[in-house]
Amino acid sequence: MITLASIIERFERDYLAQYPQCATQRLRQALHAMKRCRTTLAPRMLAQCGDCGEQRLVPHSCGHRNCPHCQHHEGQAWIERQTQRLVPGNYFLVTFTVPAELRELIWQHQRLGYTALMECAWDTLRTFSVNHKQLQGAPGAVAVLHTHSRQLAFHPHVHMVMPAAALDAERGLWRSLRRSKKGVRGGDAYLFNHKALAKVFRAKLLTALHAQGLTVPPNVPQTWVVDCKGVGNGQKALIYLGRYLYRGVIAEKDILRCENGQVTYRWRDSSTKKAVMRTVSGAEFLRLVLQHVLPKGFRRARNFGFLHPNSKRLIALLKLLVFKRPSQPLAQTLPSESATPRAQWQCRCCGALMVVVRRRIQPTMAAPPSQPSLTSQNQ
């Protein structure tokens, strides 16, 4: 398999030379981390068997959010936390997309742009929920920011997973959406009108960008795109978003070839459901990957409304009093940390579990990274 680390090792200099405007400290740090992830140049940790005393040196992972090797456990833990907060009822996946005319502005002011995008998407759903005839209350939603399309182009959009229900805190009422009439978007698979959502979202986002002092291009279209579709009880939608949350923008199995200064990767066309191959220069491939590195400390996934972590006791009370769940101690109804333990190493000699006894051991010599060959491979 062709690894991202091997591509960085080979084309890093070309990338920095061809795209000096992109060579920010944040992106240089990302290159440095992913290039050394789990190689002989990375710091190592010493693991020891608790039974036979066998020792083993293991390279550290980089832990970077865009590294395809790292944070799989964190992704699984996020999925478990979100599924524990699921409430009974129909869930919907609402996707808010920024038009192409605004993407350059968002790219130049990423922290401000991404924040405004997520907050305006949530404010739009909250406005519709409060004004809805049946809901008339504050909703809850799980939001995940994506900045890439399947082709790795810069395409910022927000996915909001929300139940068709709302909480009226003043009256202490829980309201859920009743099933709509047959023939209207599949009966119960209808929440809000997507065209109306797009109009309100457009107005809110443009107002927020102006309030931040940003100059909006004059050619911004009048018609934007917001998609709203039913996703059952919400579990599959959360699993889908969680799998793409911590693994970077491309899986290494989709990097097919690296030869003659070019990289070939594949992506799946959503319209035809078929795999499409694309070949670009090595420097351009790194630019496509690195343009999706988020600002330091920016949270890609956020919870809003009654699904916010601060409301977990309220959700526990709702499960007991409104949803008629079997009674159990309140502490057991609260969302907890991941129940899935982190994977451990087994001793090669006796098969017992190994325990890390020392971390961050610096390599004694700067040996070249141990990576698979960059020969042509088809997956």
C-alpha positions as a Markdown table, in Angstrom:
| # | Residue | x | y | z |
|---|---|---|---|---|
| 1 | Met | 0.0 | 0.0 | 0.0 |
| 2 | Ile | 1.2 | 3.5 | -0.8 |
| 3 | Thr | 1.3 | 5.6 | 2.3 |
| 4 | Leu | 0.7 | 9.3 | 2.7 |
| 5 | Ala | 4.0 | 9.5 | 4.7 |
| 6 | Ser | 6.0 | 8.2 | 1.7 |
| 7 | Ile | 4.3 | 10.7 | -0.6 |
| 8 | Ile | 5.2 | 13.6 | 1.7 |
| 9 | Glu | 8.8 | 12.3 | 1.9 |
| 10 | Arg | 9.0 | 12.4 | -1.8 |
| 11 | Phe | 7.1 | 15.6 | -2.8 |
| 12 | Glu | 7.4 | 17.8 | 0.2 |
| 13 | Arg | 10.1 | 20.0 | -1.3 |
| 14 | Asp | 8.1 | 20.3 | -4.6 |
| 15 | Tyr | 5.0 | 21.4 | -2.7 |
| 16 | Leu | 6.8 | 24.1 | -0.7 |
| 17 | Ala | 8.5 | 25.4 | -3.8 |
| 18 | Gln | 5.3 | 25.5 | -6.0 |
| 19 | Tyr | 2.9 | 26.7 | -3.3 |
| 20 | Pro | 4.9 | 29.1 | -1.1 |
| 21 | Gln | 1.6 | 30.9 | -0.2 |
| 22 | Cys | 0.4 | 27.7 | 1.4 |
| 23 | Ala | 3.5 | 27.0 | 3.4 |
| 24 | Thr | 2.2 | 28.4 | 6.7 |
| 25 | Gln | 3.5 | 27.2 | 10.0 |
| 26 | Arg | 0.3 | 25.2 | 10.6 |
| 27 | Leu | 0.7 | 23.3 | 7.3 |
| 28 | Arg | 4.4 | 22.7 | 7.9 |
| 29 | Gln | 3.6 | 21.2 | 11.2 |
| 30 | Ala | 1.1 | 18.9 | 9.6 |
| 31 | Leu | 3.6 | 17.8 | 7.0 |
| 32 | His | 6.2 | 17.2 | 9.7 |
| 33 | Ala | 3.8 | 15.1 | 11.9 |
| 34 | Met | 2.3 | 12.9 | 9.2 |
| 35 | Lys | 5.7 | 12.3 | 7.5 |
| 36 | Arg | 7.1 | 10.8 | 10.7 |
| 37 | Cys | 4.0 | 9.0 | 11.9 |
| 38 | Arg | 4.9 | 5.5 | 13.1 |
| 39 | Thr | 8.3 | 5.5 | 11.3 |
| 40 | Thr | 11.8 | 5.1 | 12.6 |
| 41 | Leu | 12.1 | 8.9 | 12.8 |
| 42 | Ala | 9.2 | 9.1 | 15.2 |
| 43 | Pro | 9.7 | 9.0 | 19.0 |
| 44 | Arg | 9.1 | 5.5 | 20.4 |
| 45 | Met | 7.5 | 3.9 | 23.4 |
| 46 | Leu | 8.7 | 0.9 | 25.3 |
| 47 | Ala | 6.1 | -1.8 | 25.9 |
| 48 | Gln | 6.8 | -4.7 | 28.4 |
| 49 | Cys | 5.0 | -8.0 | 28.8 |
| 50 | Gly | 3.5 | -8.5 | 32.3 |
| 51 | Asp | 4.2 | -12.2 | 32.3 |
| 52 | Cys | 7.5 | -13.0 | 30.6 |
| 53 | Gly | 9.1 | -9.5 | 30.7 |
| 54 | Glu | 9.6 | -9.3 | 26.9 |
| 55 | Gln | 10.2 | -5.7 | 25.8 |
| 56 | Arg | 9.2 | -4.1 | 22.5 |
| 57 | Leu | 9.9 | -0.6 | 21.0 |
| 58 | Val | 6.9 | 0.8 | 19.1 |
| 59 | Pro | 7.0 | 4.1 | 17.1 |
| 60 | His | 4.5 | 6.7 | 18.3 |
| 61 | Ser | 1.7 | 7.8 | 16.1 |
| 62 | Cys | 1.5 | 11.5 | 15.3 |
| 63 | Gly | -2.1 | 12.0 | 16.5 |
| 64 | His | -2.8 | 14.6 | 13.8 |
| 65 | Arg | -6.4 | 15.0 | 12.8 |
| 66 | Asn | -5.6 | 14.7 | 9.1 |
| 67 | Cys | -3.4 | 11.6 | 9.4 |
| 68 | Pro | -5.1 | 8.5 | 8.0 |
| 69 | His | -3.4 | 6.3 | 10.6 |
| 70 | Cys | -4.4 | 8.0 | 13.8 |
| 71 | Gln | -7.3 | 8.6 | 16.1 |
| 72 | His | -9.5 | 5.6 | 15.1 |
| 73 | His | -10.2 | 5.0 | 18.7 |
| 74 | Glu | -11.2 | 8.6 | 19.2 |
| 75 | Gly | -13.6 | 8.3 | 16.3 |
| 76 | Gln | -15.2 | 5.2 | 17.8 |
| 77 | Ala | -15.5 | 6.9 | 21.1 |
| 78 | Trp | -17.2 | 9.9 | 19.5 |
| 79 | Ile | -19.8 | 7.6 | 17.8 |
| 80 | Glu | -20.5 | 5.8 | 21.1 |
| 81 | Arg | -21.0 | 9.2 | 23.0 |
| 82 | Gln | -23.4 | 10.5 | 20.3 |
| 83 | Thr | -25.4 | 7.2 | 20.1 |
| 84 | Gln | -25.9 | 7.3 | 23.9 |
| 85 | Arg | -27.6 | 10.7 | 23.4 |
| 86 | Leu | -30.1 | 9.5 | 20.8 |
| 87 | Val | -33.7 | 10.2 | 21.7 |
| 88 | Pro | -36.7 | 8.3 | 20.4 |
| 89 | Gly | -38.2 | 9.5 | 17.2 |
| 90 | Asn | -37.3 | 10.2 | 13.5 |
| 91 | Tyr | -34.0 | 11.8 | 12.8 |
| 92 | Phe | -33.0 | 14.0 | 9.8 |
| 93 | Leu | -29.7 | 14.8 | 8.1 |
| 94 | Val | -29.6 | 18.5 | 7.1 |
| 95 | Thr | -26.7 | 19.6 | 5.0 |
| 96 | Phe | -25.8 | 23.3 | 4.5 |
| 97 | Thr | -23.5 | 24.1 | 1.6 |
| 98 | Val | -21.6 | 27.2 | 0.8 |
| 99 | Pro | -21.8 | 28.3 | -2.9 |
| 100 | Ala | -18.6 | 28.3 | -5.0 |
| 101 | Glu | -18.5 | 32.2 | -5.1 |
| 102 | Leu | -17.9 | 32.3 | -1.3 |
| 103 | Arg | -15.4 | 29.6 | -0.9 |
| 104 | Glu | -12.3 | 31.7 | -1.6 |
| 105 | Leu | -13.4 | 34.1 | 1.1 |
| 106 | Ile | -14.0 | 31.3 | 3.6 |
| 107 | Trp | -10.6 | 29.9 | 2.7 |
| 108 | Gln | -8.8 | 33.2 | 3.4 |
| 109 | His | -10.6 | 33.6 | 6.8 |
| 110 | Gln | -11.0 | 30.0 | 7.9 |
| 111 | Arg | -11.6 | 30.4 | 11.6 |
| 112 | Leu | -14.2 | 33.1 | 11.1 |
| 113 | Gly | -15.8 | 31.5 | 8.1 |
| 114 | Tyr | -16.1 | 28.0 | 9.6 |
| 115 | Thr | -17.5 | 29.4 | 12.9 |
| 116 | Ala | -20.0 | 31.5 | 11.0 |
| 117 | Leu | -21.0 | 28.5 | 8.9 |
| 118 | Met | -21.7 | 26.2 | 11.8 |
| 119 | Glu | -23.4 | 28.8 | 14.0 |
| 120 | Cys | -25.7 | 30.1 | 11.1 |
| 121 | Ala | -26.6 | 26.5 | 10.2 |
| 122 | Trp | -27.7 | 25.8 | 13.8 |
| 123 | Asp | -29.5 | 29.2 | 14.1 |
| 124 | Thr | -31.4 | 28.4 | 11.0 |
| 125 | Leu | -32.7 | 25.1 | 12.3 |
| 126 | Arg | -33.5 | 26.6 | 15.7 |
| 127 | Thr | -35.5 | 29.4 | 14.0 |
| 128 | Phe | -37.5 | 26.9 | 12.0 |
| 129 | Ser | -38.1 | 24.7 | 15.0 |
| 130 | Val | -39.3 | 27.5 | 17.2 |
| 131 | Asn | -41.7 | 28.7 | 14.5 |
| 132 | His | -43.0 | 25.3 | 13.6 |
| 133 | Lys | -46.6 | 24.7 | 14.4 |
| 134 | Gln | -46.0 | 21.3 | 15.9 |
| 135 | Leu | -42.6 | 21.7 | 17.5 |
| 136 | Gln | -42.6 | 25.2 | 19.0 |
| 137 | Gly | -39.4 | 24.7 | 21.0 |
| 138 | Ala | -35.7 | 24.5 | 21.0 |
| 139 | Pro | -34.3 | 21.5 | 19.0 |
| 140 | Gly | -31.0 | 19.6 | 19.4 |
| 141 | Ala | -28.5 | 18.7 | 16.8 |
| 142 | Val | -25.1 | 17.1 | 16.2 |
| 143 | Ala | -23.0 | 19.2 | 13.7 |
| 144 | Val | -20.0 | 18.0 | 11.7 |
| 145 | Leu | -18.0 | 20.4 | 9.4 |
| 146 | His | -16.6 | 18.9 | 6.2 |
| 147 | Thr | -14.3 | 21.0 | 4.0 |
| 148 | His | -13.8 | 18.6 | 1.1 |
| 149 | Ser | -15.7 | 17.1 | -1.8 |
| 150 | Arg | -15.1 | 13.5 | -2.9 |
| 151 | Gln | -12.5 | 14.8 | -5.4 |
| 152 | Leu | -10.7 | 16.5 | -2.5 |
| 153 | Ala | -11.7 | 20.0 | -3.8 |
| 154 | Phe | -12.3 | 22.7 | -1.2 |
| 155 | His | -16.1 | 22.5 | -0.6 |
| 156 | Pro | -17.1 | 23.6 | 3.0 |
| 157 | His | -20.4 | 22.3 | 4.2 |
| 158 | Val | -22.0 | 21.3 | 7.5 |
| 159 | His | -24.0 | 18.2 | 8.3 |
| 160 | Met | -26.6 | 18.5 | 11.1 |
| 161 | Val | -28.1 | 15.4 | 12.5 |
| 162 | Met | -31.3 | 16.3 | 14.5 |
| 163 | Pro | -34.4 | 14.6 | 15.8 |
| 164 | Ala | -37.8 | 15.8 | 14.7 |
| 165 | Ala | -38.5 | 17.0 | 18.2 |
| 166 | Ala | -38.1 | 20.0 | 20.4 |
| 167 | Leu | -38.1 | 21.0 | 24.0 |
| 168 | Asp | -40.1 | 23.8 | 25.4 |
| 169 | Ala | -38.1 | 24.6 | 28.6 |
| 170 | Glu | -40.5 | 27.3 | 29.8 |
| 171 | Arg | -43.5 | 25.0 | 29.9 |
| 172 | Gly | -41.6 | 21.8 | 30.5 |
| 173 | Leu | -43.0 | 20.2 | 27.3 |
| 174 | Trp | -41.5 | 17.7 | 24.9 |
| 175 | Arg | -43.0 | 17.9 | 21.4 |
| 176 | Ser | -42.2 | 15.5 | 18.5 |
| 177 | Leu | -43.2 | 15.8 | 14.9 |
| 178 | Arg | -46.3 | 13.9 | 13.9 |
| 179 | Arg | -46.3 | 11.8 | 10.8 |
| 180 | Ser | -47.0 | 13.9 | 7.7 |
| 181 | Lys | -49.5 | 13.1 | 5.0 |
| 182 | Lys | -48.8 | 10.3 | 2.6 |
| 183 | Gly | -47.2 | 11.4 | -0.7 |
| 184 | Val | -45.3 | 14.3 | 0.8 |
| 185 | Arg | -41.6 | 13.3 | 0.6 |
| 186 | Gly | -42.3 | 9.8 | 1.7 |
| 187 | Gly | -44.8 | 10.4 | 4.5 |
| 188 | Asp | -42.9 | 10.7 | 7.7 |
| 189 | Ala | -39.6 | 11.6 | 6.0 |
| 190 | Tyr | -40.3 | 15.4 | 6.0 |
| 191 | Leu | -39.1 | 18.0 | 8.4 |
| 192 | Phe | -38.6 | 21.5 | 6.9 |
| 193 | Asn | -38.8 | 22.9 | 3.4 |
| 194 | His | -35.3 | 22.8 | 1.9 |
| 195 | Lys | -35.8 | 25.9 | -0.2 |
| 196 | Ala | -37.0 | 27.9 | 2.7 |
| 197 | Leu | -34.0 | 26.6 | 4.8 |
| 198 | Ala | -31.7 | 27.8 | 2.1 |
| 199 | Lys | -33.1 | 31.3 | 1.9 |
| 200 | Val | -32.9 | 31.8 | 5.7 |
| 201 | Phe | -29.4 | 30.3 | 5.9 |
| 202 | Arg | -28.2 | 32.6 | 3.1 |
| 203 | Ala | -29.4 | 35.7 | 4.8 |
| 204 | Lys | -28.0 | 34.6 | 8.2 |
| 205 | Leu | -24.5 | 33.7 | 6.8 |
| 206 | Leu | -24.1 | 36.8 | 4.7 |
| 207 | Thr | -25.1 | 39.0 | 7.7 |
| 208 | Ala | -22.6 | 37.2 | 9.9 |
| 209 | Leu | -19.8 | 37.6 | 7.4 |
| 210 | His | -20.6 | 41.3 | 7.1 |
| 211 | Ala | -20.6 | 41.6 | 10.9 |
| 212 | Gln | -17.1 | 40.2 | 11.0 |
| 213 | Gly | -15.9 | 42.9 | 8.6 |
| 214 | Leu | -15.5 | 40.6 | 5.6 |
| 215 | Thr | -16.2 | 41.8 | 2.1 |
| 216 | Val | -18.6 | 39.5 | 0.4 |
| 217 | Pro | -18.2 | 39.1 | -3.4 |
| 218 | Pro | -21.0 | 40.8 | -5.4 |
| 219 | Asn | -21.7 | 37.8 | -7.5 |
| 220 | Val | -23.1 | 35.6 | -4.7 |
| 221 | Pro | -26.0 | 33.7 | -6.2 |
| 222 | Gln | -29.6 | 34.1 | -4.9 |
| 223 | Thr | -30.3 | 30.4 | -4.8 |
| 224 | Trp | -28.3 | 28.2 | -2.3 |
| 225 | Val | -28.5 | 24.5 | -1.6 |
| 226 | Val | -29.7 | 22.9 | 1.6 |
| 227 | Asp | -30.6 | 19.2 | 1.7 |
| 228 | Cys | -32.9 | 17.7 | 4.3 |
| 229 | Lys | -33.6 | 14.0 | 4.3 |
| 230 | Gly | -34.8 | 11.4 | 6.9 |
| 231 | Val | -32.3 | 9.0 | 8.4 |
| 232 | Gly | -34.4 | 6.8 | 10.6 |
| 233 | Asn | -33.4 | 6.7 | 14.2 |
| 234 | Gly | -30.1 | 8.6 | 13.5 |
| 235 | Gln | -27.7 | 5.9 | 14.4 |
| 236 | Lys | -26.5 | 5.1 | 10.9 |
| 237 | Ala | -26.0 | 8.8 | 10.1 |
| 238 | Leu | -23.8 | 9.3 | 13.2 |
| 239 | Ile | -21.8 | 6.2 | 12.4 |
| 240 | Tyr | -21.2 | 7.6 | 8.8 |
| 241 | Leu | -20.1 | 11.0 | 10.1 |
| 242 | Gly | -18.0 | 9.5 | 12.8 |
| 243 | Arg | -16.0 | 7.3 | 10.4 |
| 244 | Tyr | -15.0 | 10.4 | 8.4 |
| 245 | Leu | -14.3 | 12.6 | 11.5 |
| 246 | Tyr | -10.8 | 11.6 | 12.5 |
| 247 | Arg | -9.3 | 9.7 | 9.5 |
| 248 | Gly | -8.3 | 12.6 | 7.3 |
| 249 | Val | -9.7 | 13.4 | 3.8 |
| 250 | Ile | -8.5 | 10.3 | 2.0 |
| 251 | Ala | -7.9 | 6.7 | 2.9 |
| 252 | Glu | -4.5 | 5.3 | 1.9 |
| 253 | Lys | -6.2 | 2.3 | 0.1 |
| 254 | Asp | -7.6 | 4.9 | -2.4 |
| 255 | Ile | -4.0 | 6.1 | -3.4 |
| 256 | Leu | -3.4 | 3.8 | -6.3 |
| 257 | Arg | -0.2 | 4.8 | -7.9 |
| 258 | Cys | 2.8 | 7.1 | -7.4 |
| 259 | Glu | 5.2 | 7.2 | -10.3 |
| 260 | Asn | 6.8 | 9.7 | -12.7 |
| 261 | Gly | 6.2 | 12.5 | -10.3 |
| 262 | Gln | 2.4 | 12.0 | -10.3 |
| 263 | Val | -0.1 | 10.5 | -7.9 |
| 264 | Thr | -3.3 | 8.6 | -8.9 |
| 265 | Tyr | -6.1 | 8.3 | -6.5 |
| 266 | Arg | -9.7 | 7.3 | -6.7 |
| 267 | Trp | -13.0 | 8.7 | -5.5 |
| 268 | Arg | -16.6 | 7.6 | -5.8 |
| 269 | Asp | -19.0 | 9.6 | -7.9 |
| 270 | Ser | -22.2 | 10.2 | -5.9 |
| 271 | Ser | -24.3 | 10.4 | -9.1 |
| 272 | Thr | -23.1 | 7.3 | -10.8 |
| 273 | Lys | -22.0 | 5.3 | -7.7 |
| 274 | Lys | -18.9 | 4.4 | -9.6 |
| 275 | Ala | -15.2 | 4.8 | -8.8 |
| 276 | Val | -13.4 | 7.5 | -10.7 |
| 277 | Met | -9.6 | 7.8 | -11.0 |
| 278 | Arg | -7.7 | 11.1 | -11.0 |
| 279 | Thr | -4.0 | 11.8 | -11.7 |
| 280 | Val | -2.3 | 14.9 | -10.4 |
| 281 | Ser | 1.3 | 16.0 | -9.7 |
| 282 | Gly | 2.7 | 15.0 | -6.3 |
| 283 | Ala | 2.9 | 18.6 | -5.2 |
| 284 | Glu | -0.7 | 19.2 | -6.3 |
| 285 | Phe | -1.9 | 16.1 | -4.4 |
| 286 | Leu | -0.3 | 17.4 | -1.2 |
| 287 | Arg | -2.0 | 20.8 | -1.8 |
| 288 | Leu | -5.3 | 19.1 | -2.1 |
| 289 | Val | -4.8 | 17.2 | 1.1 |
| 290 | Leu | -3.3 | 20.0 | 3.2 |
| 291 | Gln | -5.9 | 22.6 | 2.2 |
| 292 | His | -8.3 | 20.8 | 4.6 |
| 293 | Val | -6.1 | 21.1 | 7.7 |
| 294 | Leu | -8.3 | 23.0 | 10.2 |
| 295 | Pro | -7.1 | 26.0 | 12.3 |
| 296 | Lys | -5.4 | 25.0 | 15.5 |
| 297 | Gly | -8.0 | 24.1 | 18.2 |
| 298 | Phe | -11.0 | 24.4 | 15.9 |
| 299 | Arg | -13.6 | 21.8 | 16.8 |
| 300 | Arg | -15.0 | 20.1 | 13.7 |
| 301 | Ala | -17.8 | 18.3 | 15.6 |
| 302 | Arg | -20.2 | 20.2 | 17.9 |
| 303 | Asn | -23.4 | 19.5 | 19.8 |
| 304 | Phe | -26.2 | 22.1 | 19.9 |
| 305 | Gly | -29.4 | 22.6 | 21.9 |
| 306 | Phe | -30.6 | 19.9 | 24.2 |
| 307 | Leu | -27.9 | 17.6 | 22.8 |
| 308 | His | -25.1 | 19.8 | 24.1 |
| 309 | Pro | -23.0 | 18.1 | 26.8 |
| 310 | Asn | -24.2 | 20.6 | 29.3 |
| 311 | Ser | -27.7 | 19.2 | 28.9 |
| 312 | Lys | -26.9 | 15.6 | 29.6 |
| 313 | Arg | -28.7 | 15.6 | 32.9 |
| 314 | Leu | -31.8 | 17.0 | 31.2 |
| 315 | Ile | -31.7 | 14.2 | 28.6 |
| 316 | Ala | -31.3 | 11.6 | 31.3 |
| 317 | Leu | -34.4 | 13.1 | 33.0 |
| 318 | Leu | -36.4 | 13.0 | 29.8 |
| 319 | Lys | -35.5 | 9.4 | 29.2 |
| 320 | Leu | -36.8 | 8.5 | 32.6 |
| 321 | Leu | -40.0 | 10.7 | 32.7 |
| 322 | Val | -41.0 | 11.2 | 29.1 |
| 323 | Phe | -39.6 | 8.3 | 27.1 |
| 324 | Lys | -40.6 | 5.8 | 29.7 |
| 325 | Arg | -37.3 | 4.0 | 29.7 |
| 326 | Pro | -36.7 | 1.3 | 32.4 |
| 327 | Ser | -35.8 | 3.0 | 35.7 |
| 328 | Gln | -32.1 | 2.9 | 36.6 |
| 329 | Pro | -29.8 | 5.1 | 38.7 |
| 330 | Leu | -29.4 | 8.5 | 37.2 |
| 331 | Ala | -25.6 | 8.1 | 36.9 |
| 332 | Gln | -26.1 | 5.1 | 34.6 |
| 333 | Thr | -28.3 | 7.1 | 32.2 |
| 334 | Leu | -25.7 | 9.8 | 31.7 |
| 335 | Pro | -23.5 | 9.6 | 28.6 |
| 336 | Ser | -20.1 | 8.3 | 29.7 |
| 337 | Glu | -16.7 | 7.8 | 28.1 |
| 338 | Ser | -16.2 | 5.2 | 25.5 |
| 339 | Ala | -17.1 | 1.7 | 26.6 |
| 340 | Thr | -14.7 | 0.2 | 24.0 |
| 341 | Pro | -11.2 | -0.1 | 25.4 |
| 342 | Arg | -8.2 | 1.1 | 23.5 |
| 343 | Ala | -6.4 | -1.7 | 21.6 |
| 344 | Gln | -3.4 | -3.3 | 23.4 |
| 345 | Trp | -0.4 | -5.2 | 22.1 |
| 346 | Gln | 0.1 | -8.9 | 22.7 |
| 347 | Cys | 3.4 | -10.4 | 23.6 |
| 348 | Arg | 4.9 | -12.3 | 20.6 |
| 349 | Cys | 6.4 | -14.9 | 23.0 |
| 350 | Cys | 3.6 | -15.8 | 25.4 |
| 351 | Gly | 0.5 | -13.9 | 24.1 |
| 352 | Ala | 0.0 | -11.9 | 27.3 |
| 353 | Leu | -0.9 | -8.2 | 27.2 |
| 354 | Met | 1.9 | -5.7 | 27.1 |
| 355 | Val | 2.0 | -2.5 | 29.1 |
| 356 | Val | 3.7 | 0.8 | 28.0 |
| 357 | Val | 6.4 | 1.5 | 30.6 |
| 358 | Arg | 8.1 | 4.5 | 28.9 |
| 359 | Arg | 7.1 | 7.0 | 26.3 |
| 360 | Arg | 8.6 | 9.6 | 24.0 |
| 361 | Ile | 12.0 | 7.8 | 23.6 |
| 362 | Gln | 13.9 | 9.8 | 20.9 |
| 363 | Pro | 15.4 | 7.8 | 18.1 |
| 364 | Thr | 19.2 | 7.3 | 18.4 |
| 365 | Met | 19.9 | 7.9 | 14.8 |
| 366 | Ala | 18.1 | 9.6 | 11.9 |
| 367 | Ala | 17.4 | 6.6 | 9.8 |
| 368 | Pro | 15.2 | 7.0 | 6.7 |
| 369 | Pro | 11.5 | 6.2 | 7.3 |
| 370 | Ser | 10.6 | 2.6 | 6.8 |
| 371 | Gln | 7.9 | 2.8 | 4.2 |
| 372 | Pro | 6.5 | 0.5 | 1.5 |
| 373 | Ser | 7.8 | 1.0 | -2.1 |
| 374 | Leu | 6.2 | 3.6 | -4.3 |
| 375 | Thr | 5.7 | 1.2 | -7.1 |
| 376 | Ser | 2.4 | 1.0 | -8.9 |
| 377 | Gln | -0.4 | -0.7 | -7.1 |
| 378 | Asn | -4.0 | -1.2 | -7.8 |
| 379 | Gln | -6.4 | -1.8 | -4.9 |
